Amino acid sequence: MSAVRLTILGAGTLLPDRVRHSAAHHVAAGKVSLLLDCGAGTLHALDGTFGPRLDSLTHVAITHFHTDHWGDLESLFFAWRHSPGGGRSAPLTLLGPEGLRERLEALAAAHGDFVLDPGFPLDVVELAHGARWAEGSLTLSAHRTEHTPESLAFRVEVDGVSVGYTGDTGPCEGLGAFFARVEALVSECAVPDPPPVDNHLSPAGVAALAGEARPRVLVTTHAFPALPADEVPALVREAGYTGDVLAGVDGLALELEPGAWRPAPVD
């Protein structure tokens, strides 16, 4: 069994940044090619430079409907529909919070039928808080987060490996247990301590979350300018977390096996 590959495609926020675009992460294992969120810049990150290509995706999962987490979804469908050679034909599963289909219908009304009729089979799956969805070797579980009424965190399980992704959240009861013993946890860390808002995590909040979840490796993302992204791991350690922690940056890739992680080799 080959390792599961986790690639950070967008480690940043809504603000322009050459090395950290808006939220997007990729999990690859066998026939599974899963995109977690697709904020601004995601389409152009799917050119193969970091590994995944646009035509490889089998699943897309959206945590919530803020533009920096799903703003490039329409662009993905437009690129598939108008790609040279007739575009995509393989089916795609699109998963997201309740209200996903209603928002897709609004996008289609504003911009064109390609959003819901992209020229290939599209399965739209809405996930409630606490939902668990499975297909083949892939299982995706959802947990509410403290961000928007519909916002979700995801636990991805494939080939004996688990990956956790917070999406956007403030401190949230039960989230640490939800992520228990994942091989990798991709966590937002948007604001400094003491946190000025309660719907994003600070280094202390991330340290508490990871301390409960005990991932094999923690990857911090989504830092706003008041919190220099490269300094976040040190701040999380200062807040008491003792595990492996990395600052997320676009192109960071990890290979994951049950109970272990390592940097992915450069292609």
C-alpha positions, 0 to 999 in steps of 0.5 A: 500500500502506497503512502497517502499524500497531503499537499497544501495548495493554499495556506493563506487567507483572503489577502493577496500573498505570493506564497500563501493563497486562499484555503485549499488542500489536497489528499491523494491515495490510490484512485482518490483525489480529494480537494478540501476547499478551493479559495482564490488561486486554487485553479492555478495551483492545479497545474501539476506544479505541486502534484495534483492536476485539475483533471485528476480530482475525484472529490471536492469538499467545501467547509463553508461559503466564505469566498476564501474557501470556495471562491474558485469553485465556479472557475473549476467548473468553467475550466472543465467545461471549456478545456481543449479536447472536450473537457472533463468526462469523469464523474465528480462528487462535490460535498459541502454544508447544508445549503450547498445546492441552493448556492450552486443554483444561485451561481448558475442563475448568475453565471450560466448552467455550466455550474450545475451542468458542467458536462460530466456527472456531478453528484452534490452531497450536503452534509449536516453537522455530525454526518459521515459519508463513505464511498469506496476507500474514502470516508469523510466525517463532518463536525460543526465549527464555531465560525458560521452557522453551516461551517464544518470541519472534516476528518478524512479517512483513506487507506488506513490514514486519517487527515483532519482539517479544521476549516475556519473555527474558534474554540469548539467543544468536541473538535479535539476528540473528533480529530483524535490521533489523525496522522496530520491535522491542518489547522487554521491559526488566524489571530494572535493571543489574546484572540480578538474574535471568537470565531478563529483560533489563536496559537493558544487555541491551536495548542489546546486543540492539538494537545487533545487530538494528538496528531502525528503532525500539525500543519498551521495555516490561515494566519492573518497579517498580525500573526506572521505565518512562519512564526506560528509553530513557535508560538504554538509550542510556547503555548504548551504544544509539544508535538511536531508542528509545521508552518503551512506554505503552498506546495508543502507536501507530506507522505502519511502512513498509519502512525507516521509522517515524513516530508514528501520527496520533491518530484 
